[in-house]
């Protein structure tokens, strides 16, 4: 949907008179940025503040916040047009416990601005929030299927309610690994006052046993520090890793079936050429490279 499609209408001619009936509310809302500014509110809503939401196919995330709005925001939304200038808009914030859901309405004063009301209950408080919004409809980028290029996928853990024990425990990606610079690169950051222990794996042959065609026969796994220095390299999870020259004070252990099972990782074929290591690392940024031997 383009921004141009938000403004539509029809012209009715009766003699020399004409009247315009403009439709300001979009029929659907799948790719957009909405900035909500509270002008009043009762708990659980703040009395002031603003939040910019990224809206995409039913999922939303808080991009920026100010005032009394809580900074971390992830969840889902529902949009439905109810009239030429009105729509229902509900938000469910899923990154806090208990989950916080609100229902509300949008009234469009123009294709990009209007007012909103939100109603919700949280932690025993039932209240209403009112304010204004600014909407920017985005055009999804569609590339020809023949295009190729380099891209990065990032995942950040966002803390929930104080005292929450939820945490990100696993992230994985699958990609083609070839010769030369055609490697698979993953990165992670440890933000902690103490060392943290992570299991790192490069899986090839076991993928084949799970029905994945073209799996890499013998992946080599290399753990680098933020400066590119090699901390350790592994070429076979049943073998010990080879330490590199990085000055990072890391402890590298051999990955075992018990360790993998303990964190919920699927089992690797015994004696396979899949690579893995267990690393205890201080705070900092790290890069993992998967390559051919």
GIWO-V836618 format. One record per residue. N is the residue number from 1. RES is the residue in one small letter. SS is DSSP state (H for helix, E for strand, - for the rest). OMEGA is omega in degrees with one decimal (NA if undefined). Layout:
n->N res->RES ss->SS omega->OMEGA
n->N res->RES ss->SS omega->OMEGA
This chain:
n->1 res->x ss->- omega->176.4
n->2 res->x ss->- omega->179.0
n->3 res->x ss->H omega->-178.6
n->4 res->x ss->H omega->-176.4
n->5 res->x ss->H omega->179.7
n->6 res->x ss->H omega->-176.7
n->7 res->x ss->- omega->178.4
n->8 res->x ss->E omega->-179.8
n->9 res->x ss->E omega->176.0
n->10 res->x ss->E omega->-176.3
n->11 res->x ss->E omega->180.0
n->12 res->x ss->E omega->-178.6
n->13 res->x ss->E omega->173.9
n->14 res->x ss->E omega->-174.2
n->15 res->x ss->- omega->-179.5
n->16 res->x ss->- omega->-176.5
n->17 res->x ss->E omega->177.8
n->18 res->x ss->E omega->176.4
n->19 res->x ss->E omega->-178.0
n->20 res->x ss->E omega->177.0
n->21 res->x ss->E omega->-174.3
n->22 res->x ss->E omega->172.1
n->23 res->x ss->E omega->-176.7
n->24 res->x ss->- omega->-177.8
n->25 res->x ss->- omega->177.9
n->26 res->x ss->- omega->179.4
n->27 res->x ss->- omega->176.0
n->28 res->x ss->- omega->-176.2
n->29 res->x ss->- omega->-174.0
n->30 res->x ss->- omega->178.6
n->31 res->x ss->E omega->-174.8
n->32 res->x ss->E omega->170.2
n->33 res->x ss->E omega->178.9
n->34 res->x ss->E omega->174.3
n->35 res->x ss->E omega->179.7
n->36 res->x ss->E omega->178.1
n->37 res->x ss->E omega->179.8
n->38 res->x ss->E omega->173.7
n->39 res->x ss->E omega->174.5
n->40 res->x ss->E omega->179.5
n->41 res->x ss->E omega->173.8
n->42 res->x ss->- omega->-176.1
n->43 res->x ss->- omega->15.7
n->44 res->x ss->- omega->179.1
n->45 res->x ss->- omega->176.9
n->46 res->x ss->- omega->179.1
n->47 res->x ss->- omega->178.8
n->48 res->x ss->- omega->179.9
n->49 res->x ss->E omega->180.0
n->50 res->x ss->E omega->177.6
n->51 res->x ss->E omega->175.3
n->52 res->x ss->E omega->-176.2
n->53 res->x ss->E omega->169.8
n->54 res->x ss->E omega->-174.4
n->55 res->x ss->E omega->179.5
n->56 res->x ss->E omega->172.0
n->57 res->x ss->- omega->174.9
n->58 res->x ss->- omega->178.4
n->59 res->x ss->E omega->-180.0
n->60 res->x ss->E omega->176.3
n->61 res->x ss->E omega->178.8
n->62 res->x ss->E omega->-179.2
n->63 res->x ss->E omega->178.3
n->64 res->x ss->E omega->-179.7
n->65 res->x ss->E omega->177.5
n->66 res->x ss->E omega->179.2
n->67 res->x ss->E omega->-173.8
n->68 res->x ss->- omega->-179.1
n->69 res->x ss->- omega->177.3
n->70 res->x ss->- omega->-170.6
n->71 res->x ss->- omega->-175.9
n->72 res->x ss->- omega->-175.9
n->73 res->x ss->- omega->174.1
n->74 res->x ss->E omega->177.3
n->75 res->x ss->E omega->-178.7
n->76 res->x ss->E omega->178.4
n->77 res->x ss->E omega->173.2
n->78 res->x ss->E omega->177.9
n->79 res->x ss->E omega->176.3
n->80 res->x ss->E omega->179.4
n->81 res->x ss->E omega->179.7
n->82 res->x ss->- omega->-179.8
n->83 res->x ss->- omega->-179.6
n->84 res->x ss->- omega->-175.5
n->85 res->x ss->- omega->-174.6
n->86 res->x ss->E omega->178.7
n->87 res->x ss->E omega->170.6
n->88 res->x ss->E omega->-178.4
n->89 res->x ss->E omega->178.8
n->90 res->x ss->E omega->-179.4
n->91 res->x ss->E omega->174.7
n->92 res->x ss->E omega->179.8
n->93 res->x ss->E omega->-170.7
n->94 res->x ss->- omega->-176.4
n->95 res->x ss->- omega->173.5
n->96 res->x ss->- omega->-179.5
n->97 res->x ss->- omega->-0.2
n->98 res->x ss->- omega->179.1
n->99 res->x ss->- omega->-177.2
n->100 res->x ss->E omega->179.4
n->101 res->x ss->E omega->177.4
n->102 res->x ss->E omega->172.1
n->103 res->x ss->E omega->-177.5
n->104 res->x ss->E omega->-177.3
n->105 res->x ss->E omega->175.5
n->106 res->x ss->E omega->173.5
n->107 res->x ss->E omega->-175.5
n->108 res->x ss->E omega->173.0
n->109 res->x ss->- omega->175.2
n->110 res->x ss->- omega->178.9
n->111 res->x ss->- omega->-175.0
n->112 res->x ss->- omega->-177.8
n->113 res->x ss->E omega->177.2
n->114 res->x ss->E omega->179.9
n->115 res->x ss->E omega->179.3
n->116 res->x ss->E omega->168.6
n->117 res->x ss->E omega->178.1
n->118 res->x ss->E omega->177.3
n->119 res->x ss->E omega->-179.9
n->120 res->x ss->E omega->177.6
n->121 res->x ss->E omega->178.9
n->122 res->x ss->E omega->179.5
n->123 res->x ss->- omega->176.1
n->124 res->x ss->- omega->-179.7
n->125 res->x ss->E omega->176.7
n->126 res->x ss->E omega->-176.0
n->127 res->x ss->E omega->-177.5
n->128 res->x ss->E omega->174.5
n->129 res->x ss->E omega->179.7
n->130 res->x ss->E omega->178.7
n->131 res->x ss->E omega->-179.1
n->132 res->x ss->E omega->178.1
n->133 res->x ss->E omega->172.3
n->134 res->x ss->E omega->-174.1
n->135 res->x ss->E omega->173.4
n->136 res->x ss->E omega->179.6
n->137 res->x ss->E omega->-176.3
n->138 res->x ss->- omega->176.4
n->139 res->x ss->- omega->178.7
n->140 res->x ss->- omega->178.8
n->141 res->x ss->- omega->178.7
n->142 res->x ss->- omega->-179.6
n->143 res->x ss->- omega->174.1
n->144 res->x ss->- omega->-175.3
n->145 res->x ss->- omega->-179.7
n->146 res->x ss->- omega->-178.8
n->147 res->x ss->- omega->173.3
n->148 res->x ss->- omega->179.6
n->149 res->x ss->- omega->-178.5
n->150 res->x ss->- omega->179.0
n->151 res->x ss->- omega->178.6
n->152 res->x ss->- omega->174.3
n->153 res->x ss->- omega->-177.5
n->154 res->x ss->- omega->175.3
n->155 res->x ss->- omega->179.0
n->156 res->x ss->- omega->173.4
n->157 res->x ss->- omega->178.5
n->158 res->x ss->- omega->-176.9
n->159 res->x ss->- omega->177.7
n->160 res->x ss->- omega->179.3
n->161 res->x ss->- omega->176.5
n->162 res->x ss->- omega->-179.6
n->163 res->x ss->- omega->179.9
n->164 res->x ss->- omega->179.1
n->165 res->x ss->- omega->179.3
n->166 res->x ss->- omega->179.7
n->167 res->x ss->- omega->175.8
n->168 res->x ss->- omega->-174.8
n->169 res->x ss->- omega->-177.2
n->170 res->x ss->- omega->169.8
n->171 res->x ss->- omega->-178.6
n->172 res->x ss->- omega->175.8
n->173 res->x ss->- omega->-179.8
n->174 res->x ss->- omega->-177.5
n->175 res->x ss->- omega->179.1
n->176 res->x ss->- omega->175.4
n->177 res->x ss->- omega->-179.4
n->178 res->x ss->- omega->-178.5
n->179 res->x ss->- omega->176.3
n->180 res->x ss->- omega->-178.5
n->181 res->x ss->- omega->179.8
n->182 res->x ss->- omega->-177.8
n->183 res->x ss->- omega->174.0
n->184 res->x ss->E omega->-176.6
n->185 res->x ss->E omega->174.3
n->186 res->x ss->E omega->179.8
n->187 res->x ss->E omega->174.9
n->188 res->x ss->E omega->-179.4
n->189 res->x ss->E omega->174.4
n->190 res->x ss->E omega->178.1
n->191 res->x ss->- omega->-174.2
n->192 res->x ss->- omega->176.2
n->193 res->x ss->- omega->178.3
n->194 res->x ss->- omega->177.8
n->195 res->x ss->- omega->178.8
n->196 res->x ss->E omega->-178.4
n->197 res->x ss->E omega->-177.6
n->198 res->x ss->E omega->172.4
n->199 res->x ss->E omega->-178.6
n->200 res->x ss->E omega->-177.5
n->201 res->x ss->E omega->170.0
n->202 res->x ss->E omega->-170.8
n->203 res->x ss->- omega->177.2
n->204 res->x ss->- omega->-177.1
n->205 res->x ss->H omega->179.7
n->206 res->x ss->H omega->175.1
n->207 res->x ss->H omega->178.4
n->208 res->x ss->H omega->179.3
n->209 res->x ss->H omega->179.0
n->210 res->x ss->- omega->175.1
n->211 res->x ss->- omega->179.1
n->212 res->x ss->- omega->-178.8
n->213 res->x ss->- omega->177.3
n->214 res->x ss->- omega->-178.7
n->215 res->x ss->- omega->179.8
n->216 res->x ss->- omega->-172.8
n->217 res->x ss->- omega->-175.9
n->218 res->x ss->- omega->-179.1
n->219 res->x ss->E omega->173.7
n->220 res->x ss->E omega->-175.3
n->221 res->x ss->E omega->179.8
n->222 res->x ss->E omega->177.7
n->223 res->x ss->E omega->-178.7
n->224 res->x ss->E omega->172.9
n->225 res->x ss->E omega->-175.3
n->226 res->x ss->- omega->179.5
n->227 res->x ss->- omega->-179.0
n->228 res->x ss->- omega->178.7
n->229 res->x ss->- omega->-178.1
n->230 res->x ss->E omega->175.3
n->231 res->x ss->E omega->179.7
n->232 res->x ss->E omega->177.4
n->233 res->x ss->E omega->177.8
n->234 res->x ss->E omega->178.4
n->235 res->x ss->- omega->-177.7
n->236 res->x ss->- omega->-170.3
n->237 res->x ss->- omega->176.8
n->238 res->x ss->- omega->179.3
n->239 res->x ss->- omega->177.1
n->240 res->x ss->- omega->177.3
n->241 res->x ss->- omega->177.4
n->242 res->x ss->E omega->-177.9
n->243 res->x ss->E omega->178.4
n->244 res->x ss->- omega->-174.8
n->245 res->x ss->- omega->-179.3
n->246 res->x ss->- omega->178.2
n->247 res->x ss->- omega->-179.9
n->248 res->x ss->- omega->179.8
n->249 res->x ss->- omega->-177.3
n->250 res->x ss->- omega->174.1
n->251 res->x ss->E omega->-177.5
n->252 res->x ss->E omega->178.3
n->253 res->x ss->E omega->174.9
n->254 res->x ss->- omega->177.2
n->255 res->x ss->- omega->179.6
n->256 res->x ss->- omega->177.8
n->257 res->x ss->H omega->-179.0
n->258 res->x ss->H omega->178.9
n->259 res->x ss->H omega->179.8
n->260 res->x ss->H omega->179.9
n->261 res->x ss->H omega->-177.3
n->262 res->x ss->H omega->179.2
n->263 res->x ss->- omega->176.7
n->264 res->x ss->- omega->179.2
n->265 res->x ss->- omega->178.9
n->266 res->x ss->- omega->-174.0
n->267 res->x ss->- omega->173.2
n->268 res->x ss->- omega->178.7
n->269 res->x ss->- omega->-179.2
n->270 res->x ss->- omega->177.6
n->271 res->x ss->- omega->-177.6
n->272 res->x ss->- omega->179.1
n->273 res->x ss->- omega->170.7
n->274 res->x ss->- omega->-178.0
n->275 res->x ss->E omega->-179.6
n->276 res->x ss->E omega->173.9
n->277 res->x ss->E omega->173.6
n->278 res->x ss->E omega->-174.6
n->279 res->x ss->E omega->172.3
n->280 res->x ss->E omega->-166.7
n->281 res->x ss->E omega->172.7
n->282 res->x ss->- omega->179.0
n->283 res->x ss->- omega->178.9
n->284 res->x ss->E omega->179.6
n->285 res->x ss->E omega->-176.6
n->286 res->x ss->E omega->179.4
n->287 res->x ss->E omega->177.2
n->288 res->x ss->E omega->-179.0
n->289 res->x ss->E omega->175.3
n->290 res->x ss->E omega->-176.3
n->291 res->x ss->E omega->172.7
n->292 res->x ss->E omega->179.1
n->293 res->x ss->- omega->NA
